[in-house]
Amino acid sequence: MAEDAHDPPAAEVPDGGVIDNPWASLRAYTDARIGLGRAGISLPTAPLLAFQLAHAQAKDAVHTALDTEALTRQLAGLAHPLAQTAPLLLATQAGDRATYLQRPDLGRRLDEPSRERLAEAHGAAPADLALVLADGLSARAVAAWAVPVIDALCTALAAAGPDWRLAPVCLVRQGRVAIGDEVGERLQARAVVVFIGERPGLSSPDSLGLYLTWAPRPGVTDAERNCISNVRRGGLAPAAAGRRLAYLLGEARRRELSGVQLKDRSAADPDEGPPRPGNFLAP
């Protein structure tokens, strides 16, 4: 049938069949998947494959085991007194990954061999600070960012003074945030910081969180903790995270508290991440 002269012309499809989205320029301001364009009524092939890759990376982050040997080697390479003491290898009552994911409560309690190891490890004098590295929901995050943050933290603490007495670093398999409460109490530490892999998203499978608690003990609530999150490439830089943590630790020791009563009033840090374009909503 011949085309009627009054019919509108058919929409032109560009080479490759992908129709760009006019909102694509907003992707400069966010890692969110917006303005991806379309091919017919579907996503173009490239964004679809990128989504599937990000989903696979998130799943791998959750199930990858914590490489304690690699972390031990990284810690030994630090130019700080901390590196002179071998880390303690601990585990929770969640004996495997499936149990850990299904029973969060067991990830907050040490198993008996770990409790015995801590009883043998702590010295006669209480420690000022215990550092706990736990896999959480992304061992990849701990492997990538924990030691660089510790390096920056120790440098900042040494520069600020007075000296901090550090307990041996603890590497905990199948650990949740609250595992630091028991570790800190058993090491008689005045403060504990838990370095833990955060729940992976589709743009951040390796995001590290830092949780500071003053006077750690089982039963502490989240309101008594300070959190520094999103330590990763594209988020908060490890050096900036270490300096911010040093500031919070200094204030926690001075005021003998942590949590909602302890605010981060540190100055803006030029290394807190890559620059972003200005706010497109601002006048």
BAMILUM-104922 format. One line per field, with one value per residue (C-alpha): x negated, y, z; residue in three letters; residue number from 1. Coordinates in Angstrom, 3 decimals. Each point is the difference from the previous one (the first is absolute). Layout:
<recs>
px: (X, ...)
py: (Y, ...)
pz: (Z, ...)
rest: (Ala, ...)
nr: (NUM, ...)
</recs>
This chain:
<recs>
px: (0.000, -1.438, -0.891, 2.544, -1.431, 1.483, -1.648, -2.801, -3.494, -1.393, -2.482, -3.569, -2.007, -3.694, -2.796, -0.142, 3.675, -0.670, 2.045, -1.808, 1.735, 0.024, -0.706, -3.307, -2.006, 1.181, -2.146, -2.920, 1.554, 0.834, -0.933, 3.702, 1.112, 1.897, 0.179, -1.041, 1.885, 2.035, 0.076, 3.643, 1.709, -3.058, -3.331, -2.896, -2.354, -2.946, 1.933, 1.688, -3.344, -1.403, 2.954, -0.510, -3.704, 0.739, 2.528, -2.550, -2.648, 2.405, 0.749, -3.699, -0.716, 2.480, -1.332, -3.761, -1.979, -2.232, -3.634, -1.669, -3.433, 0.001, 1.184, -2.742, -2.616, 1.442, -0.035, -3.586, -0.996, 1.171, -2.682, 1.691, -0.514, 3.364, -1.694, -2.344, 2.774, 1.502, 3.774, 2.373, 2.118, 3.498, 3.355, 3.605, 2.569, 1.264, -2.088, 0.574, 1.279, 3.526, 0.393, -1.432, 2.562, 2.931, -0.982, -1.256, -0.005, -2.730, -2.189, -0.030, -1.486, -3.494, -0.462, -1.696, -3.488, -0.023, 0.944, -2.866, -2.378, 1.001, -0.412, -3.604, -0.678, 0.919, -2.715, 0.082, 0.845, 3.171, -0.457, 1.147, 1.202, 0.889, 0.336, 2.258, 0.081, 3.133, 1.187, 3.607, 1.849, -3.036, -3.379, -1.141, 0.455, -2.130, -2.722, -0.116, 0.344, -0.498, -3.804, -0.292, 2.449, -1.995, -3.189, 1.552, 1.531, -3.290, -1.766, 2.663, 0.039, -3.795, 0.073, 2.754, -1.302, 0.054, -0.962, 2.676, -0.572, 1.309, 1.189, -0.908, 2.114, 2.778, 1.062, 3.489, 1.717, 3.810, 0.177, 2.690, -0.513, 0.801, -2.800, -2.260, 1.820, -1.068, -3.492, -0.526, 1.243, -2.164, -3.080, 0.886, -0.115, 1.330, 1.163, 0.539, 0.287, 1.540, -1.030, 2.708, 1.196, 3.300, 2.974, -0.969, 2.076, 0.107, -2.601, -2.046, -0.958, -3.068, 1.249, -1.609, 1.618, -1.788, 1.869, -1.451, 1.227, -1.278, 0.016, 0.971, 2.024, 2.708, 3.380, -1.198, 2.605, -0.656, 0.813, -3.310, -2.076, -1.414, -0.070, -2.171, 1.364, -0.516, -3.785, -0.780, -1.118, 2.610, 0.986, -2.029, -3.746, -1.844, -2.415, 2.874, 1.850, -3.067, -0.352, 3.695, -0.142, -3.033, 1.957, 2.983, -2.241, -1.686, 3.344, 1.341, -2.960, 0.252, 3.739, 0.107, 2.981, 1.012, 3.216, 2.676, -1.619, -3.278, 0.232, -2.515, -1.153, -3.215, -0.807, 0.768, -2.697, -1.276, -0.582, 3.542, 0.527, -0.107, 1.608, 3.529, 1.622, 2.010, 3.569, 2.102, 3.025, -1.729, 0.861)
py: (0.000, 3.397, 2.431, 2.787, 3.449, 1.235, -2.685, 1.303, -1.098, -3.032, 0.761, -0.327, -2.657, 0.885, -2.336, -2.940, 0.338, 1.795, 3.099, 2.309, 1.300, 3.796, -0.437, -1.782, 3.113, -0.371, -3.121, 2.343, 0.690, -3.524, -3.677, -0.825, -1.663, 2.805, 1.244, -3.358, 0.381, -2.756, -2.413, -0.337, -0.498, -1.619, 1.028, 0.194, -2.950, 1.836, 1.339, -3.386, -1.817, 2.606, -0.595, -3.766, 0.450, 2.284, -2.525, -2.816, 2.126, 0.726, -3.713, -0.862, 2.672, -1.593, -3.532, 0.574, -1.185, 2.320, -0.545, 0.285, -0.957, 2.874, 2.433, -1.200, 0.701, 3.478, 0.836, -1.198, 2.508, 3.024, 2.300, 0.260, -1.795, -1.640, -2.219, -1.471, -2.125, -2.856, 0.330, -2.318, -2.292, -0.333, -1.398, 0.374, -2.625, 0.179, -2.906, 0.493, 2.603, -1.411, 0.081, 3.512, 1.302, -1.734, 0.577, 3.570, -0.611, -2.645, 2.448, 2.213, -2.653, -1.486, -3.734, -1.596, -0.442, 3.719, 0.939, -2.110, 1.632, 3.464, -1.035, -0.950, 3.119, 3.016, 1.469, 1.116, 3.611, 0.863, 1.086, 3.408, -1.320, -3.320, -0.299, -2.759, -0.966, -2.024, -1.258, 1.131, -0.069, 0.832, -1.517, 1.709, 3.392, -1.001, -1.370, 3.179, 2.824, -1.075, 0.110, 3.363, 1.476, -1.449, 1.453, 3.482, -0.433, -0.922, 2.905, 2.435, -1.379, 0.211, 3.617, 1.020, -1.694, -1.066, -3.568, -2.624, -3.504, -2.336, -3.546, -2.612, 0.335, -2.603, -1.652, -1.446, -2.387, 0.117, 3.157, 2.644, 3.530, -0.944, -2.579, 2.915, 0.387, -3.419, 0.275, 3.418, -1.104, -3.122, 2.019, 2.611, 2.685, 3.486, 0.289, -2.362, 0.681, -2.644, 0.075, -1.887, -0.558, 1.765, -1.499, 0.163, 2.018, -0.121, 2.754, -0.716, -3.641, 1.066, 2.666, -0.028, 1.211, 1.044, -0.267, 1.676, -0.935, 1.434, -2.376, -3.054, -2.721, -2.431, 1.679, 3.358, 1.530, 1.605, 3.386, -0.318, -0.401, 2.372, -1.171, 1.075, -1.674, -0.215, -0.343, -1.003, 1.281, 2.574, 0.472, 1.062, -0.376, -2.297, 2.768, 2.356, -2.767, -0.677, 3.662, 0.342, -3.128, 1.386, 3.188, -1.963, -2.199, 3.028, 1.550, -3.308, -0.340, 3.614, -0.226, -3.742, -0.701, -0.858, -0.120, 2.624, 2.306, 0.072, 2.100, 0.120, 3.610, -0.603, 2.453, -0.820, -2.277, 0.534, -3.746, -1.140, -1.160, 1.041, 3.338, -0.090, 2.514, 2.717, -0.562, 0.305, 0.915, 3.026, 3.396)
pz: (0.000, -0.989, 2.737, 0.377, -0.639, 3.269, 2.231, 2.287, -0.982, 1.827, 2.816, -1.091, 1.810, 0.368, -1.019, 2.403, 0.930, 3.330, 0.762, 2.429, 3.121, 0.418, 3.741, -0.659, 0.925, 3.628, 0.360, 0.649, 3.410, 1.171, -0.247, -0.322, -3.222, -1.694, -3.577, -1.462, -3.272, -1.622, -2.886, -0.883, 3.349, 1.630, 1.473, -2.429, 0.144, 1.604, 3.054, 0.430, 0.069, 2.400, 2.346, -0.109, 0.739, 2.978, 1.347, -0.290, 1.761, 2.857, 0.434, -0.093, 2.624, 2.417, -0.421, -0.373, 3.027, 2.024, -1.008, 3.403, -1.352, -2.475, 2.688, 2.353, -2.681, -0.640, 3.703, 0.322, -2.672, 1.987, 1.397, 3.396, 3.344, -0.680, -2.576, 2.584, 1.548, -1.963, -0.439, 1.827, -2.184, 1.448, -1.060, 1.059, 0.843, -3.596, -1.209, -3.728, -2.434, -0.263, 3.791, 0.113, -2.494, 1.704, 3.655, 0.557, 3.756, -0.298, -1.907, 3.113, 2.315, 0.036, -0.029, 2.990, -1.540, -0.852, 3.554, 1.302, -2.488, 1.203, 3.639, -0.760, -2.078, 2.101, 2.183, 3.586, -0.927, -1.942, -3.603, -1.207, -3.344, -1.594, -3.788, -1.313, -3.684, -0.804, -3.369, 0.445, -3.316, -2.145, 0.774, -3.194, 1.667, 2.992, -2.265, -2.078, 2.522, 3.632, 0.087, -1.844, 2.527, 2.899, -1.487, -0.147, 3.459, 1.667, -1.687, 1.197, 3.557, 0.232, -1.199, 2.404, 3.147, 2.737, -0.774, -0.419, 1.315, -2.696, 0.555, -2.622, -3.146, -0.106, -3.272, 0.416, -2.384, -0.289, 2.123, 0.498, 1.314, 3.592, 0.124, 0.901, 3.315, 1.249, -1.464, 1.565, 3.397, 0.060, -1.018, 2.658, -2.689, 0.694, -3.615, -2.907, -3.722, -2.240, -3.668, -1.849, -3.557, -0.587, -1.794, -3.698, -2.423, -3.766, -0.215, 3.148, 0.672, 2.015, 2.427, 3.453, 3.221, 3.228, 3.320, 3.098, 3.484, 3.282, 3.007, -2.077, 1.666, -1.115, -0.123, -1.356, -2.313, -3.372, 1.557, 1.869, -3.174, -2.586, -3.593, -2.926, -3.122, -3.758, 0.096, -3.578, -3.350, -0.980, 3.651, 3.044, -0.601, 2.482, 1.056, 0.762, 1.864, 2.160, 0.929, 0.783, 2.159, 1.874, 0.736, 1.339, 2.127, 1.515, 0.850, 1.324, 2.360, 1.121, 0.714, 0.832, -2.235, -3.553, -1.975, -0.435, 2.550, -1.941, -3.168, -2.810, -0.009, -1.899, -2.772, -3.626, -1.415, -3.567, -0.377, 0.746, -3.540, -3.640, -0.841, -1.273, -2.341, 1.729, 1.097, -3.131, 2.179, 1.496, -1.515)
rest: (Met, Ala, Glu, Asp, Ala, His, Asp, Pro, Pro, Ala, Ala, Glu, Val, Pro, Asp, Gly, Gly, Val, Ile, Asp, Asn, Pro, Trp, Ala, Ser, Leu, Arg, Ala, Tyr, Thr, Asp, Ala, Arg, Ile, Gly, Leu, Gly, Arg, Ala, Gly, Ile, Ser, Leu, Pro, Thr, Ala, Pro, Leu, Leu, Ala, Phe, Gln, Leu, Ala, His, Ala, Gln, Ala, Lys, Asp, Ala, Val, His, Thr, Ala, Leu, Asp, Thr, Glu, Ala, Leu, Thr, Arg, Gln, Leu, Ala, Gly, Leu, Ala, His, Pro, Leu, Ala, Gln, Thr, Ala, Pro, Leu, Leu, Leu, Ala, Thr, Gln, Ala, Gly, Asp, Arg, Ala, Thr, Tyr, Leu, Gln, Arg, Pro, Asp, Leu, Gly, Arg, Arg, Leu, Asp, Glu, Pro, Ser, Arg, Glu, Arg, Leu, Ala, Glu, Ala, His, Gly, Ala, Ala, Pro, Ala, Asp, Leu, Ala, Leu, Val, Leu, Ala, Asp, Gly, Leu, Ser, Ala, Arg, Ala, Val, Ala, Ala, Trp, Ala, Val, Pro, Val, Ile, Asp, Ala, Leu, Cys, Thr, Ala, Leu, Ala, Ala, Ala, Gly, Pro, Asp, Trp, Arg, Leu, Ala, Pro, Val, Cys, Leu, Val, Arg, Gln, Gly, Arg, Val, Ala, Ile, Gly, Asp, Glu, Val, Gly, Glu, Arg, Leu, Gln, Ala, Arg, Ala, Val, Val, Val, Phe, Ile, Gly, Glu, Arg, Pro, Gly, Leu, Ser, Ser, Pro, Asp, Ser, Leu, Gly, Leu, Tyr, Leu, Thr, Trp, Ala, Pro, Arg, Pro, Gly, Val, Thr, Asp, Ala, Glu, Arg, Asn, Cys, Ile, Ser, Asn, Val, Arg, Arg, Gly, Gly, Leu, Ala, Pro, Ala, Ala, Ala, Gly, Arg, Arg, Leu, Ala, Tyr, Leu, Leu, Gly, Glu, Ala, Arg, Arg, Arg, Glu, Leu, Ser, Gly, Val, Gln, Leu, Lys, Asp, Arg, Ser, Ala, Ala, Asp, Pro, Asp, Glu, Gly, Pro, Pro, Arg, Pro, Gly, Asn, Phe, Leu, Ala, Pro)
nr: (1, 2, 3, 4, 5, 6, 7, 8, 9, 10, 11, 12, 13, 14, 15, 16, 17, 18, 19, 20, 21, 22, 23, 24, 25, 26, 27, 28, 29, 30, 31, 32, 33, 34, 35, 36, 37, 38, 39, 40, 41, 42, 43, 44, 45, 46, 47, 48, 49, 50, 51, 52, 53, 54, 55, 56, 57, 58, 59, 60, 61, 62, 63, 64, 65, 66, 67, 68, 69, 70, 71, 72, 73, 74, 75, 76, 77, 78, 79, 80, 81, 82, 83, 84, 85, 86, 87, 88, 89, 90, 91, 92, 93, 94, 95, 96, 97, 98, 99, 100, 101, 102, 103, 104, 105, 106, 107, 108, 109, 110, 111, 112, 113, 114, 115, 116, 117, 118, 119, 120, 121, 122, 123, 124, 125, 126, 127, 128, 129, 130, 131, 132, 133, 134, 135, 136, 137, 138, 139, 140, 141, 142, 143, 144, 145, 146, 147, 148, 149, 150, 151, 152, 153, 154, 155, 156, 157, 158, 159, 160, 161, 162, 163, 164, 165, 166, 167, 168, 169, 170, 171, 172, 173, 174, 175, 176, 177, 178, 179, 180, 181, 182, 183, 184, 185, 186, 187, 188, 189, 190, 191, 192, 193, 194, 195, 196, 197, 198, 199, 200, 201, 202, 203, 204, 205, 206, 207, 208, 209, 210, 211, 212, 213, 214, 215, 216, 217, 218, 219, 220, 221, 222, 223, 224, 225, 226, 227, 228, 229, 230, 231, 232, 233, 234, 235, 236, 237, 238, 239, 240, 241, 242, 243, 244, 245, 246, 247, 248, 249, 250, 251, 252, 253, 254, 255, 256, 257, 258, 259, 260, 261, 262, 263, 264, 265, 266, 267, 268, 269, 270, 271, 272, 273, 274, 275, 276, 277, 278, 279, 280, 281, 282, 283)
</recs>
